[in-house]
Amino acid sequence: MAKKEKEGEEVDESIRVVSNLLKAKKEDHYNFEDTIYYKVPSSSLCMNSQMDGGINPGAHRFIGTPSGGKSSAALDYMKNFLSLSKKGKFRGVFFDAESKLTPNMQKRSGIKFVRDEEEWENGTCLIVDSNTFEFVFDVVRDLIVSNKEKCKYFFILDSLDMMAKRDDLKKPFEEAATVASGPLLTSVFLKKVSIALTKRGHIALLISQVRDSIKINTYGPTATRQGSSNGGHAIEHAAGWVLDFLPRFQDDIIREGGEKNGETLGHYAKCKIVKADNESYLREIRYPICYGRSDGNSIWREKEILDILQMWNYLIRAGAWYHIEPGLAAEIKAAGFPLDDKYQGIKNVNNWLVENPEVIDFLA
């Protein structure tokens, strides 16, 4: 904002012009609003490391292969966002355009979901069953604009691929839907709300599948910087973070004892950073998922810590026995945490962390 004019002091004319315009056209800008900035972490230490602690207010995109972990990762961020409700008003909205938010997914997420808007309270997530573009975008826009309670919202749209215009949903099957209407509407929507999302402290996660390019002439030139997400570059341009979740292969399966015929315990989820606000562009993130867990504990933090400790030689193996590097072991004991001199098998080291989750926070 322009400085006040002092008596006898000449004011820069350009400052005067901009100041007058800003005051006269308040509805056209957000300069007089404070920017609300914070980070929502993932439960994965590796992801937080590459993403400077997590995602911030604004619009973000998760794209990728089916069963790549897009929805699970989005719900993990939602869970950690809603945990901030102890410090203020934080609510979530999950637009279930695919109708796949099953009771099992809800239980695994650790989020308190409600379908009745009357039960939508601080720290909970409202499920909205709709795949109509106009309705979904009206809900987001109106909650952002009509926000006297200064509530922070986390929106998940799962997914853009199942969204349709209201008119298209009413058309008979023999009439084709308008080509590219979805990406166009999404682009228009982000133009309307992206600044408000970022400035006012709200987060929107847009989920979609990958798009394959089919070349007729295999010897022809390939277009550079070809986007792989539904909607192409226009929507990616408006997003802050874009994560591309990658396919899962046999080498990503986590088995008992590391044997090929061992019991399946989980798998590694993988994603590539397609867009970032730091230097992590095109880096790949790999983090473990543990099967059979609920209440938001599917990301296997114990194994992730053990993988990191082994990588940096802080967890040392001698035959079937494991022990923590003496210097780090001394720090853990000095902090008051229980620690044996050695453990037989990696499973017992993992059990030590399961029984003492505060050690993970200490090591992180």
Secondary structure by P-SEA (a helix, b strand, c coil): ccccccccccccaaaaaaaaaaaaccccccccbbbbbbbbbcccaaaaaaacccccccbbbbbbcccccaaaaaaaaaaaaaaaccccbbbbbbbcccccccaaaaaaaccccccccccccccbbbbbbcccaaaaaaaaaaaaaacccbbbbbbbcccccccccccccccccccccccaaaaaaaaaaaaacaaaaaaabbbbbbbbbbbbbbbcccccccccccccccccaaaaaaccbbbbbbbbcccccccccccccccccbbbbbbbbcccccccccbbbbbbbbcccccccccaaaaaaaaaaaaacccccccccccccaaaaaaaaaaccccccccccaaaaaaaaaacaaaaaaac
